Amino acid sequence: MPTIAEKIFTSHSDNEKVEPGQIINAKVDIIMVHDMLGMRVVDTFEKIGIDKVKNPDRIVALLDHWVPPNTIDSAIINKSSREFIKKHGIKNYLGMDKGICHQIVPENGFIWPGALIVGTDSHTCTYGAFGAFSTGIGSTDCAVLFAEEKLWFKVPETILYKIQGKIPNMVFGKDIILKLITDIGVDGATYKSVEFTGDAINELSIDGRMTMCNMGIEMGAKAAIIPPDQKTIDWLKNRVKHDYSIVKSDPDANFEKIINLDISNLAPQVAKPHSPGNAVAVSEVEGVKVDQCFIGSCTNGRFEDLEIAAKLLRGKKIHDDVRLIITAASKEIYTEALHQGLIELFINVGAIVTHPTCGVCLGIFGTLAPGEVSLSSSNRNFIGRQGSREAKIYLSSAATVAASAIKGEITDPRTI
């Protein structure tokens, strides 16, 4: 019997039934495109001689990486994107002021259970937190899809995770996914759909679920999906403006493998340089001096992250040798944090609060010098990711980042 992924591909293709490994053409519901539009997609679109976008209402466009532009080249990318959007009547343009794509696309109602979504960013798999099949595509596929209704896919096999146990104190979705990536390896789920289920997943907030699905790509997955429940429906209420159907795997679905994990005793995790699949318990790296701490990105810039950071930072002060940078993932989150007094708290304890953007995650600003150490709540710690190739990046939850910013070294948040 079919999995969520197989059911979604069946409903979006002309096939009565699909099987893992089968090549199909499937109708795509939403195409998300960010700065890659002006960087590569526009050029490819024009080079292959396409002159008209088919159904521009399917396209959701925005700018979030180089915002505002910091070089002449990024300004050109920005300008090219806006010109293309205007020329082809793309009405779903979210601008450059609302925030990071993987937060603002769901916020604006463009994601729903059972949908088939693609985007010009590898972390498009984030939308699986709402029961959609979502995956990243390249600029050529995107350009062709602008002129076509369907795109080819190979139907993936599905790995089922059953994650049980009560989530321990100061352990979050980020800690769970770092553990899973390390256990299976960064290529352990290549071109698979991974499905996260179990009591621990049910306990997670939508914010935590988005974090887990966001990093599905770090284990090589084509998509990461969490079956929708009442939390999903409640979050999407007043956002999605049309009807949708809940899609779940059949009880006897043919999974490629089933992995059971009890996280009752899981400690906060930290991924050491230079891989997200290099995670250990925080106790194994405690005491490592840090120069920069970062809370933000499409992985951990949500309200839950800012809220736990504020809880730990309240009444404290950032260590003199540390710069703490905090970036809300969207204007909606920033505004809520402002109303709740979190922004003022962050400023008063010595943090640098930025506008919603991908900038720090990419090293566009908040750049690391040679020999510096960063503890980041983002999703990748590859060499050179945030600046110098001689810098070192560790990954953790926002709670561990906040605790470490206070002490000036990697610190177990349970001790604050």
C-alpha atoms as one frame of an Amber mdcrd trajectory, in Angstrom:
protein
   0.000   0.000   0.000   1.233   3.550  -0.715   3.192   6.029   1.376   2.431
   9.760   1.617   4.943  10.475  -1.152   3.448   7.831  -3.451  -0.097   9.088
  -2.833   0.884  12.668  -3.643   2.608  11.638  -6.880  -0.378   9.526  -7.888
  -2.784  12.425  -7.324  -0.563  14.787  -9.332   0.050  12.510 -12.327  -2.011
  10.597 -14.882  -0.933   7.305 -13.354  -3.494   5.173 -11.551  -0.702   3.994
  -9.281   2.991   4.827  -8.939   5.857   2.677  -7.707   9.253   3.633  -6.223
  11.837   4.024  -8.987   9.222   4.891 -11.612   9.797   8.005 -13.741   6.647
  10.101 -13.978   5.461  13.516 -15.084   3.653  15.267 -12.234   1.700  18.501
 -12.079   3.357  20.963  -9.693   1.150  23.092  -7.433   3.643  25.788  -6.415
   7.020  26.890  -7.778   9.001  28.876  -5.229  11.819  30.992  -6.608  14.080
  33.413  -4.721  17.240  35.296  -5.730  18.102  32.374  -8.015  15.507  33.873
 -10.376  17.722  36.801 -11.278  20.915  34.825 -10.804  20.295  31.907 -13.209
  16.639  31.166 -13.979  15.975  34.287 -16.078  19.061  33.672 -18.222  18.127
  30.007 -18.738  14.517  30.891 -19.538  15.607  33.332 -22.227  18.407  31.127
 -23.556  16.078  28.223 -24.347  13.744  30.567 -26.206  10.693  30.555 -23.962
   8.819  33.825 -24.153   5.822  33.277 -21.894   5.273  31.958 -18.380   2.485
  29.399 -18.198   0.134  29.996 -15.285   2.109  32.630 -13.346  -0.275  32.161
 -10.406   1.638  28.974  -9.518   4.843  30.956  -9.022   5.731  32.439  -5.645
   8.715  34.797  -5.964  10.707  36.664  -3.350  14.153  37.995  -2.501  15.858
  36.952   0.728  19.569  36.167   0.287  21.175  39.456  -0.762  18.717  41.795
   0.951  19.351  44.624   0.651  21.954  44.176  -2.112  25.508  44.411  -0.765
  27.414  44.424  -4.077  26.826  45.660  -7.599  26.411  42.045  -8.776  23.749
  41.316  -6.163  21.973  44.551  -7.089  21.882  43.367 -10.716  20.421  40.018
  -9.611  17.829  41.880  -7.590  16.940  44.177 -10.480  16.723  41.334 -13.000
  14.355  39.419 -10.708  11.997  42.359 -10.252  11.927  43.094 -13.989  11.072
  39.476 -14.831   8.332  39.375 -12.182   6.733  42.535 -13.561   7.085  41.515
 -17.213   5.390  38.135 -16.733   2.637  39.225 -14.379   3.728  37.166 -11.389
   1.272  38.392  -8.773   2.546  36.258  -5.909   5.628  38.399  -5.360   6.389
  38.563  -1.661   9.046  41.239  -2.053  12.284  41.587  -0.142  10.967  42.811
   3.184   8.971  39.857   4.506  11.817  37.477   5.299  13.285  34.096   4.449
  11.553  31.981   1.797  10.975  28.832   3.847   9.219  30.794   6.565   7.196
  33.306   4.585   5.902  30.913   1.908   3.934  28.881   4.500   2.994  32.037
   6.416   1.342  33.378   3.284  -0.715  30.254   2.653   1.158  28.715  -0.282
   1.730  25.344   1.419  -0.904  22.755   2.332  -1.142  18.993   3.054  -0.992
  16.860  -0.060   0.577  19.567  -2.228   3.495  19.050  -4.614   5.945  21.934
  -4.230   9.293  22.688  -5.838  11.714  25.527  -5.219  15.091  26.842  -6.310
  16.623  26.128  -2.923  17.769  22.826  -1.451  15.925  23.459   1.820  12.553
  23.557   0.073  12.020  20.225   1.865  11.005  22.387   4.874   7.388  22.402
   3.646   7.073  18.692   4.350   6.340  19.774   7.929   2.797  20.439   6.637
   2.334  17.089   4.932   3.376  18.280   1.466   5.954  16.707  -0.845   8.426
  19.533  -1.409  11.864  19.421  -2.931  14.553  21.607  -4.436  15.169  21.904
  -8.180  17.840  23.501 -10.344  17.570  26.610 -12.473  17.089  24.697 -15.744
  14.196  22.633 -14.372  12.678  25.796 -12.952  12.952  27.687 -16.264  11.318
  24.834 -18.173   8.612  24.455 -15.528   7.740  28.133 -15.974   6.562  27.154
 -19.474   5.199  23.694 -18.673   2.556  22.368 -16.308   4.466  19.259 -15.294
   7.955  18.204 -14.273   9.541  14.758 -14.308  10.286  12.972 -11.035  11.579
   9.590 -10.007   9.208   8.284  -7.356  11.342   7.828  -4.218  11.336   4.997
  -1.731  10.354   6.046   1.786  12.251   5.632   5.046   9.945   5.708   8.063
  11.248   7.083  11.361   9.321   6.200  14.511  10.625   8.597  17.143   9.313
   7.813  20.612   9.764   9.073  24.156   9.151  12.339  25.948  11.355  15.143
  24.667  13.904  16.019  27.412  14.427  19.502  28.815  16.340  21.836  26.476
  16.110  19.354  23.596  14.410  20.583  20.429  13.717  19.557  16.859  17.238
  20.670  15.942  18.799  18.240  18.410  16.675  15.363  17.123  17.486  15.973
  13.458  21.214  16.376  14.155  21.118  12.995  15.872  19.269  11.393  12.940
  21.655  12.862  10.346  24.679  11.639  12.280  23.215   8.147  12.692  22.241
   7.630   9.039  25.011   9.732   7.453  24.854  12.743   5.164  24.136  10.483
   2.188  22.204   7.796   4.045  18.816   8.851   2.658  19.887   9.979  -0.818
  16.851  10.373  -3.089  14.564   8.905  -0.438  11.480  10.430   1.070  11.853
  10.360   4.856   8.750  10.344   7.019   8.945  11.387  10.674   6.331   9.903
  13.019   5.939   8.890  16.663   5.031  10.365  20.033   8.022  12.714  20.070
   7.078  14.164  16.676   3.489  14.628  17.823   4.829  16.580  20.819   6.898
  18.922  18.636   5.562  22.361  17.754   5.138  23.347  14.108   8.348  25.374
  14.518  10.221  22.242  15.607   8.746  20.171  12.796   9.829  22.762  10.229
  13.365  22.588  11.624  13.451  18.811  11.236  12.099  18.777   7.692  14.374
  21.682   6.756  17.422  19.531   7.444  16.125  16.418   5.677  18.357  17.428
   2.777  21.384  17.142   5.072  20.849  13.367   5.122  20.464  13.378   1.345
  16.677  13.085   1.322  14.612  14.169  -1.666  11.837  15.163   0.723  11.081
  15.051   4.450   7.455  14.726   5.534   5.522  14.791   8.797   1.941  13.457
   8.638  -0.536  16.310   9.234  -2.467  16.470  12.512  -4.591  19.016  14.353
  -1.529  21.206  15.007  -0.994  21.392  11.267  -4.603  22.293  10.564  -4.663
  24.936  13.305  -1.444  26.577  12.042  -2.727  26.720   8.466  -6.128  28.100
   9.446  -6.680  31.602   8.031  -3.540  31.159   5.898  -4.551  28.640   3.216
  -7.552  30.012   1.334  -8.800  26.813  -0.330  -9.826  23.292   0.638  -7.293
  20.494   0.908  -7.257  16.828   1.876  -5.099  15.233   4.539  -2.773  12.585
   3.090  -1.179   9.887   5.242   0.681   6.665   4.561  -1.369   3.497   4.763
  -0.734   1.384   7.881   0.692  -1.388   5.715   2.669   0.914   3.392   5.774
  -0.593   1.856   8.585   1.390   3.476  12.161   0.907   2.299  13.140   0.666
   5.962  11.738   1.518   9.379  13.999   3.129  11.977  12.986   3.259  15.641
  14.536   5.743  18.048  13.750   6.559  21.677  14.912  10.089  22.508  13.940
  10.070  26.186  17.589  10.408  27.188  18.815  12.519  24.273  21.142  15.356
  25.318  21.411  18.676  23.457  23.436  18.015  20.327  26.265  19.960  18.672
  27.544  19.189  15.163  31.306  19.660  15.001  33.089  21.073  11.928  32.721
  20.488   9.064  29.514  18.460   8.650  25.934  18.418   9.979  26.463  14.659
  10.292  29.159  15.126  12.920  26.939  15.641  15.963  27.812  14.725  19.545
  26.295  15.411  22.945  27.053  18.961  24.069  29.146  17.604  26.944  31.748
  16.356  24.436  32.483  19.864  23.163  31.766  21.978  26.230  34.428  24.584
  26.829  35.274  25.248  23.175  35.736  29.034  22.944  33.419  30.832  20.513
  33.862  34.178  18.754  30.444  34.412  17.145  27.033  32.998  18.026  24.180
  33.086  15.538  20.465  32.489  16.061  18.490  32.619  12.819  18.221  31.194
   9.276  15.479  29.118   7.646  16.285  26.436  10.227  16.054  28.159  13.598
  14.922  31.764  13.228  11.360  31.074  14.333   9.504  32.513  17.298  10.091
  29.419  19.413  13.845  29.903  18.910  13.776  33.571  19.845  11.566  32.835
  22.835  13.867  30.185  24.342  16.890  32.394  23.664  15.211  35.270  25.517
  14.373  32.986  28.428  18.048  32.051  28.810  19.398  35.556  28.178  17.049
  37.423  30.495  19.023  39.061  33.294  22.338  38.016  31.710  24.888  39.681
  29.456  26.688  38.494  26.355  30.303  37.530  27.007  32.723  40.334  26.160
  34.571  38.187  23.608  31.431  37.095  21.744  29.270  38.763  19.129  25.738
  37.356  19.188  23.727  37.938  16.013  19.978  37.293  16.032  17.886  37.199
  12.852  14.162  36.479  12.867  13.124  34.363   9.883  10.272  36.676   8.915
   8.727  40.064   9.490   5.787  38.302  11.160   8.119  36.686  13.693  10.145
  39.873  14.163   6.973  41.859  14.816   5.701  39.325  17.346   9.089  39.340
  19.087   8.956  43.138  19.127   5.506  43.144  20.704   6.600  40.569  23.295
   9.615  42.671  24.273  12.176  40.147  23.016  13.918  42.525  20.608  14.515
  45.064  23.359  15.806  42.298  25.634  18.248  41.103  22.954  19.558  44.615
  22.379  19.941  45.258  26.103  22.001  42.108  26.689  24.394  43.073  23.871
  23.104  41.163  20.854  23.088  42.472  17.284  19.550  42.156  15.892  19.218
  42.189  12.090  16.342  42.371   9.630  14.963  39.036   8.350  17.444  37.691
   5.768  19.637  34.718   4.834  22.742  36.938   5.067  24.517  35.596   8.155
  23.940  31.931   7.251  25.768  32.544   3.960  28.498  34.758   5.362  27.242
  37.760   3.380  27.577  39.646   6.658  28.544  38.477  10.107  31.545  37.070
   8.263  34.093  34.947  10.131  37.816  35.779  10.159  40.535  33.102   9.852
  40.758  31.044  13.027  37.417  32.231  14.429  34.829  29.823  15.824  31.100
  30.157  15.259  28.242  28.377  17.009  25.267  28.640  14.679  21.644  27.545
  14.701  21.710  27.309  10.887  21.796  24.083   8.865  25.282  23.821   7.361
  28.782  24.101   8.756  30.782  23.419   5.600  34.233  24.926   5.173  33.892
  28.578   4.176  30.129  28.651   4.725  30.186  31.772   6.903  33.401  33.399
   5.797  37.020  32.306   6.021  37.874  28.747   5.031  40.088  28.734   8.109
  37.156  29.378  10.451  35.246  26.620  12.252  31.460  26.360  12.481  29.547
  24.287  15.024  25.782  23.748  14.766  23.235  23.535  17.580  19.782  24.606
  18.708  19.026  28.239  19.516  19.034  27.334  23.220  22.591  26.023  23.104
  23.691  29.067  21.099  22.183  31.459  23.666  23.757  29.643  26.611  27.134
  29.638  24.880  26.931  33.363  24.092  26.643  34.034  27.811  29.609  31.875
  28.801  31.831  32.617  25.791  32.246  28.904  25.158  30.051  26.008  24.069
  27.744  25.447  27.010  24.991  23.002  27.923  21.801  25.116  28.075  20.549
  22.989  30.958  23.178  24.614  33.153  21.860  28.175  32.657
